[in-house]
């Protein structure tokens, strides 16, 4: 057990939550050492997007003590007198956690500003810069299961924290004493920035064409009120909502999963679209920072677009409607597809690859060398394949609401021009730049850390996937091209295909991403790559078990 982790008895003395205290008392009383070790053998750490995990007792779960530790460490990092915006979604304990954050910050001499009402994550990101704050804290677990919660921390630039700030906060959480169970009462300012947020994200929306009906689900999260107001503002009316998924529910009882990447989750949305006879259906995840799109295809079936396909359509649209030249920056993660980079180059924009996570994508234009012409670099569009899109440089995080509005505007423009659909526009882009197809797999590791399995893969690097030879291997572990070091491997293949591997930042699994460029073949290279990647990861995991 880590010497810096408190004992269960010390934790009990600091825990203000009767539910998690009862949980821990039962573990101690029954002598459940495995359960105690699971909760106290490690602590939650900052991953791709903040700290998140299952709720429960101990430092390796999300609970009020961990939230208070995070707030205290942040206060120490930014200093007394700092203004911190605090937001929360509709998950279990989100409001309680947010109240704890504000109370700890106030006790440390900071000035907390609580967003009202329950807010999507992109509103918090906007509010940090808009209110001139020094930091921000968003209580959310995004698209994670109902039993999870989490905390995202933002710096004063409105983007999520990056090294060394996250490392400093983690170290402070591990070294500082546990916070007291009873906190002093504290006053805090409240703010509603929804009007200003909507004004900001609508400022670059190009409106063409008539009303375009759409079906929509917020997946029992907090996206509906602001998306409805945004669509009203562009004269598109309110969306036709999946009725039993419209209102927030901390338990997500009416959805298959709160993750819009799960295709089964979108089944009721498709049925709603069929009821109103519309070819467009959109979904945001519970904190409304991701967007899924389903469109009616010309082969008379519904097509759930991949994140890379939505990214290509939105990139093309944003560059068509955003005037300028090479000062316009388009960014995507290193595991996303290559089509967006080729669109950016053809449209005269500058393309930047970043590590996975919008904490990197949002800053893609920040560190570029100053231009000789005096123009400022500006991020016009950023995306990652996991349904995250940034369409406004006034929100320095992924934003499902602004992406949804831009997607509707795109559909309206296509319909006005000559009755085209998003699928037809995607086909035109493929004709122009070549057929790009992407897919991914997530391989569970039976609780084993993904970094451990990645180490085995590095010891036995593959030199072919299926029958196709690997021509280049890029290991981002020590940093590549100025990027911060990351546990990512990329394999470029002789036929132009690409495979990328990285451990999940929130779960014991490895994610494999693959892209095939060129005409469809039999057997399908995507399926061949998928099978080869699974086999590679399974063999590496088994090698550890056999030691």
C-alpha positions in Angstrom: 0.0 0.0 0.0 1.3 3.5 -0.9 2.7 5.1 2.3 1.1 8.4 1.2 -2.4 6.9 1.2 -4.3 7.4 4.5 -5.4 4.4 6.5 -9.1 3.4 6.3 -9.6 4.7 9.9 -8.1 8.1 9.1 -10.3 8.3 6.0 -13.4 7.5 8.1 -12.6 10.4 10.4 -12.5 12.8 7.5 -15.5 11.5 5.4 -18.6 13.7 5.7 -20.8 11.3 3.6 -22.8 8.7 5.6 -23.1 6.5 2.6 -19.4 6.0 1.9 -18.7 5.9 5.7 -21.1 3.0 6.0 -19.5 1.3 3.0 -16.0 1.6 4.6 -17.2 0.6 8.1 -18.7 -2.6 6.6 -15.4 -3.5 4.8 -13.5 -3.0 8.1 -16.0 -4.9 10.2 -16.1 -7.9 7.8 -12.3 -7.9 7.3 -12.7 -7.5 3.5 -9.0 -6.8 2.9 -9.4 -7.2 -0.9 -12.1 -4.5 -0.9 -10.0 -2.3 1.3 -6.9 -2.8 -0.9 -9.0 -2.0 -4.0 -10.0 1.4 -2.5 -6.7 2.2 -0.7 -4.0 0.6 -2.8 -3.8 3.6 -5.1 -5.5 6.9 -5.7 -7.4 8.4 -8.6 -5.2 10.4 -11.0 -5.7 12.9 -13.7 -6.2 11.2 -17.1 -7.2 12.4 -20.5 -9.9 14.6 -19.1 -9.6 15.2 -15.3 -10.2 12.8 -12.5 -13.1 10.4 -12.8 -14.1 6.9 -11.6 -16.7 4.9 -9.7 -18.2 6.5 -6.6 -17.3 4.9 -3.3 -15.1 5.1 -0.3 -11.3 5.7 -0.3 -8.8 7.5 -2.4 -9.2 5.2 -5.4 -12.9 6.2 -5.7 -14.8 9.4 -6.4 -16.2 10.8 -3.1 -16.5 14.0 -1.1 -13.0 13.5 0.5 -11.3 13.2 -2.9 -13.2 16.2 -4.2 -12.2 18.3 -1.2 -8.6 17.2 -1.6 -8.7 18.2 -5.2 -10.1 21.6 -4.4 -7.6 22.2 -1.6 -4.7 21.2 -3.9 -6.0 23.5 -6.6 -6.3 26.4 -4.1 -2.7 25.9 -3.0 -1.6 25.8 -6.6 -3.3 29.0 -7.8 -3.1 31.0 -4.5 -5.3 32.9 -2.2 -7.5 35.5 -3.8 -7.9 33.6 -7.1 -11.3 33.6 -8.8 -12.5 30.0 -9.6 -15.7 29.2 -11.6 -17.4 26.0 -10.4 -20.0 24.1 -12.5 -21.8 20.8 -12.2 -24.1 18.6 -14.2 -27.0 16.4 -13.2 -25.2 13.3 -12.1 -25.4 11.7 -8.7 -23.7 13.8 -6.1 -22.6 16.5 -8.6 -24.2 19.3 -6.8 -22.9 18.1 -3.4 -19.4 17.8 -4.9 -19.6 21.3 -6.4 -20.7 22.7 -3.1 -17.7 21.0 -1.4 -15.4 22.5 -4.0 -16.7 26.0 -3.4 -16.6 25.7 0.4 -12.9 24.5 0.3 -11.9 27.2 -2.1 -13.6 29.9 0.0 -11.9 28.6 3.2 -8.6 28.8 1.4 -9.1 32.5 0.6 -10.2 32.0 -3.1 -13.3 33.5 -4.7 -15.6 30.8 -6.0 -18.3 31.6 -8.5 -21.0 28.9 -8.9 -22.7 28.5 -12.3 -26.4 28.3 -12.2 -28.4 26.3 -13.2 -26.8 22.8 -13.8 -24.5 23.5 -16.7 -23.0 21.6 -19.7 -19.2 21.3 -19.5 -18.6 23.7 -22.5 -20.4 26.5 -20.6 -18.0 26.1 -17.7 -15.0 26.3 -20.2 -16.5 29.4 -21.7 -17.2 31.0 -18.3 -13.6 30.7 -17.1 -12.4 33.1 -19.8 -15.6 35.2 -20.0 -15.6 35.9 -16.2 -11.9 36.6 -16.1 -11.3 33.7 -13.7 -8.0 32.1 -12.7 -9.3 28.6 -12.9 -12.4 26.5 -13.2 -13.8 23.2 -11.8 -16.5 21.1 -13.5 -18.0 18.3 -11.7 -19.0 15.6 -14.3 -18.1 12.1 -15.4 -19.2 13.1 -19.0 -20.3 9.9 -20.8 -19.2 7.4 -18.1 -21.6 4.9 -16.5 -24.2 6.2 -14.0 -22.2 5.0 -11.0 -19.2 7.3 -11.9 -18.5 10.9 -11.3 -15.5 13.1 -11.7 -13.8 16.5 -11.7 -12.3 18.5 -14.6 -10.0 21.3 -13.7 -9.4 24.3 -16.0 -6.7 27.0 -16.1 -7.3 30.7 -16.5 -7.1 30.3 -20.3 -10.3 28.3 -20.3 -8.7 25.0 -21.3 -8.2 21.9 -19.1 -5.0 21.6 -17.1 -1.9 20.0 -18.6 1.5 19.1 -17.1 3.1 20.3 -14.9 -0.1 21.7 -13.3 -1.9 18.4 -13.1 1.2 16.7 -11.6 1.6 19.5 -9.0 -2.1 19.1 -7.9 -1.8 15.3 -7.7 1.4 15.6 -5.6 -0.4 18.1 -3.3 -3.4 15.7 -2.9 -1.0 12.9 -1.9 1.0 14.9 0.5 -1.5 17.2 2.2 -3.4 16.2 5.4 -6.9 15.1 4.9 -9.5 17.9 5.0 -11.6 18.2 8.1 -15.0 16.6 8.1 -16.8 19.8 9.0 -16.1 22.8 6.8 -16.9 26.4 7.7 -19.9 27.9 6.1 -19.0 30.2 3.2 -20.7 32.5 0.8 -20.1 32.3 -2.9 -21.1 34.3 -5.9 -23.5 32.8 -8.5 -23.5 33.5 -12.2 -25.6 32.5 -15.2 -23.6 33.0 -18.4 -26.0 31.1 -20.7 -27.0 34.2 -22.7 -23.4 35.2 -23.2 -22.4 31.6 -24.1 -25.1 31.3 -26.7 -24.1 34.7 -28.2 -20.5 33.5 -28.5 -21.1 30.1 -30.1 -23.7 31.6 -32.6 -21.4 34.4 -33.7 -19.7 32.3 -36.4 -22.7 30.3 -37.6 -23.4 30.9 -41.3 -27.2 30.6 -41.8 -28.4 29.5 -45.2 -31.5 27.7 -46.3 -34.8 26.9 -44.7 -35.7 25.2 -41.4 -34.4 21.7 -41.1 -36.3 19.5 -38.7 -34.2 17.1 -36.5 -34.7 14.5 -33.8 -32.6 14.9 -30.7 -31.7 13.3 -27.4 -29.7 14.7 -24.5 -29.4 11.2 -23.1 -31.0 12.3 -19.9 -28.3 14.9 -19.4 -28.2 18.7 -19.4 -28.0 19.6 -23.1 -31.6 20.2 -24.1 -32.3 23.7 -22.7 -29.3 25.4 -24.3 -29.5 23.5 -27.6 -33.2 24.4 -27.9 -32.4 28.1 -27.4 -29.6 27.9 -29.8 -31.7 26.4 -32.6 -34.5 28.9 -31.9 -31.9 31.6 -32.4 -31.1 30.5 -35.9 -34.8 30.1 -36.7 -34.7 26.3 -36.7 -37.3 25.8 -34.1 -37.0 23.4 -31.2 -35.8 19.8 -31.8 -38.2 16.8 -31.7 -36.9 15.2 -28.6 -36.9 11.5 -27.5 -39.4 12.2 -24.8 -38.3 9.7 -22.1 -34.7 10.9 -22.5 -35.4 14.6 -22.4 -35.1 15.3 -18.6 -31.9 14.8 -16.6 -31.8 11.6 -14.6 -28.7 10.8 -12.4 -29.3 7.1 -12.9 -29.9 7.3 -16.7 -32.7 4.8 -16.3 -34.2 5.3 -19.8 -31.0 5.0 -21.9 -29.0 1.9 -22.8 -25.8 3.9 -22.0 -24.9 7.5 -21.4 -22.2 7.1 -24.1 -23.4 8.2 -27.6 -20.6 6.1 -29.1 -22.7 3.1 -28.2 -24.8 2.5 -31.2 -27.5 0.7 -29.2 -28.0 3.9 -27.3 -29.1 5.7 -30.4 -32.0 3.2 -31.3 -34.7 5.3 -29.7 -33.4 8.4 -31.4 -33.6 6.8 -34.8 -37.2 5.7 -34.1 -38.0 9.3 -33.1 -36.6 10.6 -36.4 -38.7 8.0 -38.3 -41.8 9.2 -36.4 -41.3 12.8 -37.6 -40.0 11.8 -41.0 -36.7 13.7 -40.8 -33.4 12.6 -42.2 -31.3 14.0 -39.3 -30.9 12.9 -35.7 -28.4 14.2 -33.2 -27.4 13.2 -29.7 -25.3 14.9 -27.0 -23.8 13.1 -24.1 -25.0 13.9 -20.5 -22.7 16.9 -20.1 -23.2 18.0 -23.7 -19.6 18.1 -24.7 -19.9 15.3 -27.4 -22.0 15.0 -30.5 -23.3 12.0 -32.3 -25.0 12.3 -35.7 -27.3 9.9 -37.5 -28.4 10.6 -41.1 -30.5 8.9 -43.7 -28.3 7.5 -46.4 -28.9 7.1 -50.1 -28.9 3.3 -49.7 -32.3 3.6 -47.8 -30.9 3.0 -44.3 -29.8 5.0 -41.3 -26.1 5.7 -41.1 -24.5 6.5 -37.7 -21.6 8.7 -38.7 -18.2 8.1 -37.1 -16.4 10.8 -35.3 -13.9 11.0 -38.2 -16.8 11.5 -40.7 -18.5 14.2 -38.6 -15.0 15.8 -38.2 -14.5 15.8 -42.0 -17.9 17.4 -42.7 -17.6 20.0 -40.0 -14.0 20.8 -40.9 -15.0 21.4 -44.6 -18.0 23.5 -43.5 -16.0 25.6 -41.0 -13.3 26.4 -43.5 -15.9 27.2 -46.2 -17.6 29.7 -43.9 -14.6 31.1 -42.0 -12.8 33.7 -44.1 -9.0 33.8 -43.9 -5.9 31.9 -45.0 -3.1 30.0 -43.4 -3.7 31.7 -40.0 -6.7 29.5 -39.7 -5.7 26.4 -37.6 -7.4 23.0 -37.8 -6.3 20.5 -35.2 -7.0 16.9 -34.4 -5.6 14.2 -32.2 -2.8 11.8 -33.4 -5.2 8.8 -33.2 -7.8 10.5 -35.4 -8.1 10.0 -39.2 -6.0 11.9 -41.8 -8.9 13.2 -44.0 -9.3 16.4 -42.0 -5.6 17.3 -42.4 -5.9 16.9 -46.2 -9.0 19.0 -46.3 -7.2 21.7 -44.3 -4.2 21.8 -46.6 -6.4 22.0 -49.7 -8.5 24.8 -48.2 -5.4 26.9 -47.3 -5.5 26.3 -43.6 -2.7 25.1 -41.2 -3.1 21.6 -39.8 -1.8 20.6 -36.4 -1.7 17.2 -34.7 -1.9 17.0 -30.9 -2.0 14.3 -28.3 -5.4 12.9 -27.4 -7.6 15.2 -25.3 -9.0 18.6 -25.8 -6.6 20.0 -23.2 -4.1 19.7 -26.1 -6.4 20.4 -29.1 -7.7 23.6 -27.5 -4.2 24.9 -27.3 -3.1 23.8 -30.8 -2.7 27.4 -32.0 -1.1 28.8 -28.8 2.5 27.7 -29.3 2.9 28.2 -33.0 5.7 30.4 -34.1 4.5 34.0 -34.6 3.6 34.9 -38.1 5.6 37.3 -40.2 2.4 39.0 -41.5 1.4 39.9 -37.9 -1.9 37.9 -38.1 -2.8 35.9 -35.0 -3.2 32.2 -35.3 -6.8 31.2 -34.6 -8.3 27.7 -34.0 -11.1 27.4 -36.5 -11.9 23.8 -35.9 -10.6 21.0 -33.7 -11.8 17.4 -33.2 -11.0 13.9 -32.0 -12.5 10.7 -33.2 -14.4 10.1 -29.9 -17.2 12.5 -31.0 -15.5 15.6 -29.6 -15.6 18.8 -31.7 -14.6 22.5 -31.2 -16.3 25.0 -33.6 -15.7 28.2 -31.6 -12.4 29.6 -30.3 -14.4 31.2 -27.5 -15.0 27.8 -26.0 -11.6 26.1 -25.4 -13.0 22.6 -25.0 -15.1 20.2 -27.0 -18.7 21.4 -27.3 -21.6 19.3 -28.4 -24.0 22.2 -28.5 -22.1 24.4 -30.8 -21.2 21.4 -33.0 -24.8 20.5 -33.2 -25.8 24.0 -34.3 -23.0 24.0 -37.0 -24.1 20.6 -38.2 -27.7 21.8 -38.6 -26.4 24.9 -40.4 -24.4 22.6 -42.7 -27.5 20.5 -43.5 -29.5 23.6 -44.2 -26.9 24.9 -46.6 -26.6 21.6 -48.5 -30.4 21.3 -48.8 -30.6 24.9 -50.2 -27.8 24.5 -52.7 -29.1 21.5 -54.6 -30.9 19.2 -52.2 -27.8 17.4 -51.1 -27.4 15.4 -47.9 -24.4 15.1 -45.5 -23.8 11.6 -46.9 -23.5 13.0 -50.4 -21.2 15.7 -49.3 -19.1 13.2 -47.5 -18.9 11.2 -50.8 -17.7 14.3 -52.6 -14.9 14.8 -50.1 -13.9 11.1 -50.5 -13.9 11.6 -54.3 -11.6 14.7 -53.8 -9.2 13.2 -51.3 -9.6 9.5 -51.5 -11.7 7.0 -49.6 -10.8 7.2 -45.9 -12.3 4.6 -43.5 -11.6 4.4 -39.8 -12.5 2.1 -37.0 -11.4 1.3 -33.5 -11.4 -1.4 -30.8 -11.2 -1.4 -27.1 -9.7 -4.5 -25.5 -10.4 -5.2 -21.9 -7.3 -6.2 -19.8 -8.9 -8.0 -16.9 -8.1 -5.2 -14.5 -4.5 -4.9 -15.6 -3.0 -1.5 -16.3 -2.8 -0.6 -20.0 0.6 0.8 -19.6 1.9 -2.6 -18.5 0.6 -4.3 -21.6 1.9 -1.5 -23.8 5.4 -2.2 -22.3 5.1 -5.8 -23.5 4.0 -4.7 -27.0 7.1 -2.5 -27.1 9.3 -5.5 -26.2 7.8 -7.5 -29.2 6.9 -4.9 -31.8 5.0 -6.3 -34.7 6.5 -5.8 -38.2 3.3 -6.6 -40.1 -0.4 -6.6 -39.5 -2.0 -9.5 -41.3 -0.1 -9.7 -44.6 0.8 -6.0 -44.7 4.3 -4.9 -43.7 4.9 -2.1 -41.2 7.1 0.6 -42.8 7.4 3.0 -39.9 6.9 2.9 -36.1 6.5 6.1 -34.1 6.7 5.8 -30.3 5.4 8.9 -28.6 6.7 7.8 -25.2 9.6 10.3 -25.2 7.8 13.0 -27.1 7.7 13.5 -30.9 7.6 16.7 -32.9 7.4 18.9 -29.8 4.5 16.9 -28.3 4.5 16.1 -24.6 5.5 12.4 -24.0 2.6 10.0 -24.2 2.1 6.3 -24.1 1.1 5.9 -27.8 2.5 3.7 -30.6 1.7 4.4 -34.3 2.4 2.0 -37.1 2.3 3.1 -40.7 1.8 0.2 -43.2 3.0 -0.3 -46.7 -0.4 0.0 -48.2 -1.0 3.4 -46.6 -3.0 2.1 -43.7 -2.3 3.2 -40.1 -2.7 1.6 -36.7 -2.4 3.5 -33.4 -2.4 2.0 -29.9 -2.8 3.7 -26.5 -4.0 2.7 -23.0 -7.3 4.2 -21.9 -7.0 7.1 -19.6 -10.0 6.0 -17.5 -10.4 2.2 -17.8 -8.2 -1.0 -17.8 -8.1 -1.4 -21.5 -6.1 -0.6 -24.6 -7.6 1.3 -27.5 -6.7 0.4 -31.1 -7.4 2.9 -33.9 -7.0 2.0 -37.6 -7.4 3.8 -40.9 -7.5 2.4 -44.4 -7.2 4.7 -47.4 -8.2 3.5 -50.9 -10.8 1.5 -52.6 -12.8 -1.2 -50.7 -11.3 -4.6 -51.1 -12.2 -8.2 -50.2 -11.4 -9.2 -47.6 -12.0 -5.8 -46.0 -8.6 -4.4 -44.7 -10.5 -2.8 -41.8 -11.6 -6.1 -40.5 -8.2 -7.6 -41.0 -6.6 -4.8 -39.0 -9.2 -5.2 -36.3 -8.5 -8.9 -35.9 -4.7 -8.3 -36.0 -4.8 -5.6 -33.3 -7.0 -7.7 -31.0 -4.6 -10.6 -31.4 -1.6 -8.4 -30.6 -3.1 -7.0 -27.4 -4.5 -10.4 -26.3 -1.1 -12.0 -26.7 0.7 -9.2 -24.8 -1.8 -9.5 -22.0 -1.5 -13.2 -21.9 2.3 -13.0 -21.8 2.1 -11.1 -18.5 -0.3 -13.6 -17.0 2.1 -16.4 -18.0 5.1 -14.9 -16.1 
